[in-house]
Amino acid sequence: MSDKREMIKIEKLNKKFGDLHVLKDVDMVVKENDVVVLIGASGSGKSTLLRCLNFLEIKNDGKIIIEEKEINPKSDNLNKVRERVGMVFQHFNLFPHKTVLENVIEAPTMVKGMNKAKAIQEGKELLDKVGLADKANVYPSKLSGGQKQRVAIARALAMKPDIMLFDEPTSALDPELVGEVLSTMKQLAKEGMTMVVVTHEMGFAKEVADWVFYMHDGRIVEVGHPQDLFNNPKEKRTQDFLSSIL
Amino acid sequence: MPSFSHFFQTFIESYPVFFKGMLLTLQVTAVSILIAIFIGLFFALLKISKVKVLEVIANFYIYIVRGTPLIVQIFIFYFGLSEMNISGFWSATLALAFHNGAYIAEIFRGTIQSIDKGQMEAGRSLGMTTALTMRRIILPQAFRRALPPLGNQFIIGLKDSSLAAFIGMYELFNVATTAGSNNFDSMTYLLIVAVYYLILVFLLTAVVSVMENKLSASD
């Protein structure tokens, strides 16, 4: 590992939903510009881990350090943290009553108080970047799933986050629409965005990830570079998982 | 039953006095509904606040309104407020607002809770506060969904304003019963007032559906 800045560091993270122990002593480090992919069966805790990182779920125990500062959900302003940690959801969660451009400029204008003209200019640049400049004034209901997800990515980027979280961004898409979303994400990775991605797209993990984390039953079982983890998994459970999906 | 020609002739002749009554009916209805929307929104937010005390307060208010007849509420407001030198118009209007507010609170609570929780999460993930997300993202969508049941409640409010006659408001219904007994011709005047209500409900329905169309631009 290099001496790059640690963007996310978690130590002994535990999360329970009632009696259900979803995350068990999870440790993780994500360095600047890294693309980390979390894989594992459903129910293994991947999404919960991701949601803990921007405090949509609040941990029960353990440390979450974002950009070298430990975040205490009770005393720190989580809204400020979330401004730096963008999130893309499985079901897009676009604002249906706002046009594509309005979706993108909502947070910069309302949260950061950005001048509207500037926000519109930046928003249009972002839509251009995700290939949807011509859809600026369309409502989300008129878009395909892949287009919706690219708008959602542009909306998150509009806050100029330092870290982007992707929670199964292609799982709700028709197969032929997956590619356009993945290529937008690849472009982001190439530009050096620090990304944590929960996905079942092993091709994306192999091609783009710097690190792959395999999770099973609330624990991180194995961590490695994709070529190592996919070709020579050390743990039996990783081997079983990979042979079941590949 | 009056003959059609008699009904029609009376309708034309009584037009000026009914028109005044209609204006008063519209004023009472419009002002009370407007206030009721704010009351309803306020108590809907209390109900979903997840703060036990606030929920209990909202539930108590709704229980009181639903558990007592509107005519009793109107008289209580009338006698209570007249001691403070508040006019009959405002007694009736505030009583109707108090009454409709409870039903509108339940409408708003339902539609707010029907908005996918991913919307709140998306807002929060962008650094927006809960209050800001509620105001900018959830409520506009909830309001749109609330329009059909709200329109229904507006119609009920319009018709219920006839009860203001019992505290001496000279609105549509009072005009009809007064003219009916003065002329020993109640049936004719009641049929006339029914027509006025039907016209008003027709117009109100049209206004609500225009608003629905306007707000469905994003569908």
HADDOCK unambig.tbl for C-alpha pairs under 7 A between the chains (distance, minus, plus):
assign (segid A and resid 79 and name CA) (segid B and resid 127 and name CA) 4.36 0.50 0.50
assign (segid A and resid 79 and name CA) (segid B and resid 128 and name CA) 6.38 0.50 0.50
assign (segid A and resid 79 and name CA) (segid B and resid 129 and name CA) 6.58 0.50 0.50
assign (segid A and resid 80 and name CA) (segid B and resid 127 and name CA) 6.25 0.50 0.50
assign (segid A and resid 82 and name CA) (segid B and resid 125 and name CA) 5.64 0.50 0.50
assign (segid A and resid 82 and name CA) (segid B and resid 126 and name CA) 6.10 0.50 0.50
assign (segid A and resid 82 and name CA) (segid B and resid 127 and name CA) 4.92 0.50 0.50
assign (segid A and resid 83 and name CA) (segid B and resid 126 and name CA) 5.79 0.50 0.50
assign (segid A and resid 83 and name CA) (segid B and resid 127 and name CA) 4.75 0.50 0.50
assign (segid A and resid 86 and name CA) (segid B and resid 125 and name CA) 6.48 0.50 0.50
assign (segid A and resid 86 and name CA) (segid B and resid 126 and name CA) 6.53 0.50 0.50
assign (segid A and resid 87 and name CA) (segid B and resid 125 and name CA) 6.12 0.50 0.50
assign (segid A and resid 93 and name CA) (segid B and resid 118 and name CA) 5.60 0.50 0.50
assign (segid A and resid 93 and name CA) (segid B and resid 119 and name CA) 5.66 0.50 0.50
assign (segid A and resid 93 and name CA) (segid B and resid 122 and name CA) 6.07 0.50 0.50
assign (segid A and resid 95 and name CA) (segid B and resid 119 and name CA) 6.85 0.50 0.50
assign (segid A and resid 95 and name CA) (segid B and resid 137 and name CA) 6.82 0.50 0.50
assign (segid A and resid 96 and name CA) (segid B and resid 218 and name CA) 6.78 0.50 0.50
assign (segid A and resid 97 and name CA) (segid B and resid 141 and name CA) 6.65 0.50 0.50
assign (segid A and resid 97 and name CA) (segid B and resid 218 and name CA) 5.62 0.50 0.50
assign (segid A and resid 107 and name CA) (segid B and resid 126 and name CA) 6.18 0.50 0.50
assign (segid A and resid 107 and name CA) (segid B and resid 128 and name CA) 6.82 0.50 0.50
assign (segid A and resid 111 and name CA) (segid B and resid 127 and name CA) 6.74 0.50 0.50
assign (segid A and resid 111 and name CA) (segid B and resid 128 and name CA) 6.01 0.50 0.50
assign (segid A and resid 139 and name CA) (segid B and resid 218 and name CA) 5.43 0.50 0.50
assign (segid A and resid 141 and name CA) (segid B and resid 219 and name CA) 6.02 0.50 0.50
assign (segid A and resid 156 and name CA) (segid B and resid 126 and name CA) 6.66 0.50 0.50
